Amino acid sequence: MNLSNNKILITGGATGIGLGLTERFIKENNTVIICGRRQEALNEVTEKSPTVITKVCDIANEAERIELFNWIAANHPDVNVLVNNAGIQNWMNVADDDFYKKAESEIAINIAAPLHLTQLFLNVKSPDTVMNVTSGLAFVPLSKVPVYCGTKAFMRSFTLSLRHQLKETDTEVIEIIPPALNTDLGGKGIHDGHPSVTDFLESIFNQLKEGKTELTFGTSESRAAANNETITEYFNRMNP
């Protein structure tokens, strides 16, 4: 991936890892568009980084995803990098009364949205790069966030298949696999003791400069390595 002179759409780019990616891509001389559900959060980003282009969009909603894509096509047809970053995490138990409602929301944002946006972009104007943010929990689930882990395992699997399907095209597929980081994902204070997003992104961008397409950090590195050692031979047999 060329790290400069891109126009990049980052979903969920106003907070957490998405905000870190936004700031770092700007530093690398890119134009960045971010979308999110809350105008106030988007405004906070532009107050600090006036060059960021924002669009209010609830990507859990199919109609709003289509509207976002149509807006991009009409106003920013030169977008060449799609970063599927937006995600939510619910700490819950299958016995909870609102379990299924929360699960539906996680599936809509963590799975349906990136699948749909990827399909929209690839079928109209193939981007140079599709980046999917998964998780170290794709490999070993934390039972307190059962649906979140399932969605990230799904996206891990989908990303491997997508990369294989597009291997003869000009579109590069990159997977970002964070471990637990000091963000508000899942709720404020839950991840305070974990590494900073700044340290994580420094490692991620070093790996991008090396041309890697599977980007890990901390504990996600060993988990991804173990997974690859287990499946690569069989994946190659099944997907010649």
C-alpha positions as CSV (number, residue, x, y, z in Angstrom):
1,M,0.0,0.0,0.0
2,N,1.2,3.5,-0.8
3,L,1.0,5.4,2.4
4,S,0.7,8.9,0.9
5,N,-1.5,10.7,-1.6
6,N,-4.6,8.6,-1.1
7,K,-8.2,9.5,-0.5
8,I,-9.3,7.2,2.3
9,L,-12.8,6.4,3.8
10,I,-12.6,5.3,7.4
11,T,-15.8,4.0,9.0
12,G,-16.0,4.9,12.7
13,G,-13.1,7.3,12.2
14,A,-14.0,9.7,15.1
15,T,-13.0,7.5,18.0
16,G,-10.6,4.8,19.2
17,I,-8.6,3.0,16.5
18,G,-10.5,4.8,13.8
19,L,-9.5,8.2,15.1
20,G,-5.9,7.0,15.5
21,L,-5.9,5.8,11.8
22,T,-7.4,9.2,10.8
23,E,-4.7,11.2,12.5
24,R,-1.9,9.0,11.2
25,F,-3.1,8.9,7.6
26,I,-3.3,12.7,7.7
27,K,0.2,12.9,9.0
28,E,1.3,10.7,6.0
29,N,-0.2,13.3,3.6
30,N,-3.5,11.7,2.7
31,T,-7.0,13.1,2.4
32,V,-9.3,11.4,4.9
33,I,-13.1,11.0,5.0
34,I,-14.7,9.7,8.1
35,C,-18.2,8.6,8.9
36,G,-20.0,8.1,12.2
37,R,-23.4,8.2,13.9
38,R,-22.8,11.3,16.0
39,Q,-22.3,14.7,14.5
40,E,-20.7,15.9,17.8
41,A,-18.0,13.3,17.6
42,L,-17.3,14.2,14.0
43,N,-17.1,17.9,14.9
44,E,-14.5,17.2,17.6
45,V,-12.3,15.6,15.0
46,T,-12.6,18.6,12.5
47,E,-11.9,21.1,15.3
48,K,-8.5,19.4,15.8
49,S,-8.0,18.4,12.1
50,P,-9.8,20.8,9.8
51,T,-8.9,18.9,6.6
52,V,-10.9,15.8,7.6
53,I,-14.1,15.4,5.6
54,T,-17.0,14.1,7.6
55,K,-20.3,12.4,6.9
56,V,-23.0,11.4,9.4
57,C,-24.0,7.8,8.7
58,D,-25.3,5.0,10.7
59,I,-23.7,2.1,8.9
60,A,-25.9,-0.4,10.7
61,N,-28.7,0.8,8.4
62,E,-28.6,-0.5,4.8
63,A,-30.2,2.5,3.3
64,E,-27.7,4.8,5.0
65,R,-24.8,2.7,3.7
66,I,-26.1,3.1,0.1
67,E,-26.6,6.8,0.6
68,L,-23.0,7.1,1.9
69,F,-21.7,5.2,-1.1
70,N,-23.7,7.4,-3.5
71,W,-22.4,10.5,-1.8
72,I,-18.9,9.3,-2.1
73,A,-19.4,8.4,-5.8
74,A,-20.9,11.9,-6.5
75,N,-18.5,14.0,-4.4
76,H,-15.3,12.0,-3.9
77,P,-15.1,9.5,-6.8
78,D,-11.3,9.4,-6.3
79,V,-11.6,7.5,-3.0
80,N,-9.1,4.6,-3.4
81,V,-8.9,3.2,0.1
82,L,-11.7,1.7,2.1
83,V,-11.1,1.1,5.8
84,N,-13.8,-1.1,7.4
85,N,-13.1,-0.1,11.0
86,A,-16.4,0.7,12.8
87,G,-17.4,-1.9,15.4
88,I,-19.2,-2.3,18.7
89,Q,-18.6,-4.7,21.5
90,N,-21.3,-5.7,24.1
91,W,-20.4,-7.5,27.3
92,M,-23.4,-9.8,27.7
93,N,-24.7,-13.2,28.5
94,V,-27.0,-15.3,26.3
95,A,-29.5,-15.4,29.3
96,D,-29.9,-11.6,29.2
97,D,-33.3,-10.3,28.1
98,D,-31.8,-8.0,25.6
99,F,-29.2,-10.5,24.3
100,Y,-30.6,-10.9,20.8
101,K,-31.3,-7.2,20.3
102,K,-27.7,-6.4,21.2
103,A,-26.5,-9.3,19.0
104,E,-28.4,-8.0,16.0
105,S,-26.7,-4.6,16.4
106,E,-23.3,-6.1,16.6
107,I,-23.9,-8.3,13.6
108,A,-25.2,-5.3,11.6
109,I,-22.2,-3.1,12.4
110,N,-19.4,-5.6,12.6
111,I,-20.4,-7.9,9.7
112,A,-23.2,-6.6,7.4
113,A,-21.8,-3.1,7.1
114,P,-18.2,-4.0,6.0
115,L,-19.5,-6.8,3.7
116,H,-22.0,-4.4,2.0
117,L,-19.6,-1.5,1.7
118,T,-16.9,-3.7,0.3
119,Q,-19.3,-5.1,-2.3
120,L,-20.5,-1.6,-3.3
121,F,-16.9,-0.3,-3.8
122,L,-15.6,-3.3,-5.6
123,N,-18.5,-3.5,-8.0
124,V,-18.4,0.1,-9.1
125,K,-14.8,1.3,-8.9
126,S,-12.3,-1.1,-7.4
127,P,-10.3,0.6,-4.7
128,D,-6.5,0.2,-4.5
129,T,-6.8,-1.1,-0.9
130,V,-9.5,-2.6,1.4
131,M,-8.5,-2.7,5.0
132,N,-10.5,-4.7,7.5
133,V,-10.0,-4.3,11.2
134,T,-10.5,-7.6,13.0
135,S,-9.3,-8.6,16.4
136,G,-7.1,-11.0,18.3
137,L,-10.4,-12.3,19.7
138,A,-11.0,-13.8,16.3
139,F,-8.6,-16.6,17.3
140,V,-9.4,-17.1,21.0
141,P,-12.8,-15.9,22.2
142,L,-13.5,-14.0,25.4
143,S,-16.8,-15.5,26.6
144,K,-18.0,-12.2,28.1
145,V,-18.2,-10.7,24.6
146,P,-19.4,-13.8,22.7
147,V,-21.0,-12.2,19.7
148,Y,-18.2,-9.6,19.2
149,C,-15.7,-12.5,19.1
150,G,-17.9,-14.3,16.6
151,T,-18.2,-11.3,14.3
152,K,-14.4,-10.8,14.3
153,A,-13.8,-14.5,13.6
154,F,-16.2,-14.1,10.7
155,M,-14.3,-11.0,9.4
156,R,-11.0,-12.8,9.7
157,S,-12.3,-15.7,7.6
158,F,-13.9,-13.3,5.1
159,T,-10.7,-11.3,4.7
160,L,-8.7,-14.4,3.9
161,S,-11.2,-15.4,1.2
162,L,-11.5,-11.8,-0.1
163,R,-7.7,-11.6,-0.5
164,H,-7.6,-14.8,-2.4
165,Q,-10.5,-13.8,-4.7
166,L,-8.8,-10.5,-5.5
167,K,-5.3,-11.9,-5.9
168,E,-5.3,-11.3,-9.7
169,T,-6.7,-7.8,-9.4
170,D,-5.1,-4.5,-8.4
171,T,-6.9,-4.4,-5.1
172,E,-4.8,-5.2,-2.0
173,V,-6.6,-6.6,1.0
174,I,-5.0,-5.8,4.4
175,E,-6.1,-7.1,7.8
176,I,-5.4,-5.1,10.9
177,I,-5.5,-7.4,14.0
178,P,-5.4,-5.4,17.2
179,P,-5.2,-7.0,20.7
180,A,-7.0,-5.2,23.5
181,L,-6.0,-1.6,23.5
182,N,-6.7,1.4,25.7
183,T,-10.0,2.5,24.1
184,D,-13.6,2.8,25.1
185,L,-14.6,-0.2,23.1
186,G,-17.1,-2.1,25.2
187,G,-17.4,0.7,27.8
188,K,-15.3,3.3,29.5
189,G,-12.5,2.1,31.7
190,I,-12.7,-1.6,30.7
191,H,-9.4,-1.5,28.8
192,D,-7.5,1.2,30.7
193,G,-4.6,-1.1,31.5
194,H,-3.9,-2.1,27.9
195,P,-1.4,-0.6,25.4
196,S,-2.1,2.7,23.8
197,V,-3.5,3.2,20.3
198,T,-0.4,5.4,19.6
199,D,2.0,2.5,20.2
200,F,-0.2,0.1,18.2
201,L,-0.4,2.4,15.2
202,E,3.3,3.0,15.2
203,S,3.8,-0.7,14.8
204,I,1.0,-1.0,12.2
205,F,2.5,1.7,10.0
206,N,6.0,0.2,10.2
207,Q,4.5,-3.1,9.0
208,L,2.6,-1.2,6.2
209,K,5.9,0.3,5.1
210,E,7.4,-3.2,5.0
211,G,4.6,-4.3,2.6
212,K,2.8,-6.6,5.0
213,T,-0.9,-7.4,4.6
214,E,-1.5,-9.0,8.0
215,L,-0.8,-6.4,10.7
216,T,-0.5,-7.5,14.3
217,F,0.7,-6.1,17.6
218,G,1.5,-7.5,21.0
219,T,-0.5,-10.7,21.8
220,S,-2.3,-10.7,18.5
221,E,1.0,-11.5,16.8
222,S,1.5,-14.9,18.4
223,R,-2.2,-15.8,18.0
224,A,-2.1,-14.9,14.2
225,A,1.1,-16.8,13.8
226,A,-0.3,-19.9,15.4
227,N,-3.5,-19.7,13.3
228,N,-1.5,-19.3,10.1
229,E,0.8,-22.3,11.0
230,T,-2.3,-24.4,11.5
231,I,-4.4,-23.4,8.5
232,T,-2.1,-22.2,5.7
233,E,-1.3,-25.7,4.2
234,Y,-5.0,-26.6,4.1
235,F,-6.1,-23.2,2.9
236,N,-3.7,-23.5,0.0
237,R,-4.9,-27.0,-0.8
238,M,-8.6,-25.9,-0.8
239,N,-7.9,-22.6,-2.6
240,P,-5.5,-23.3,-5.5
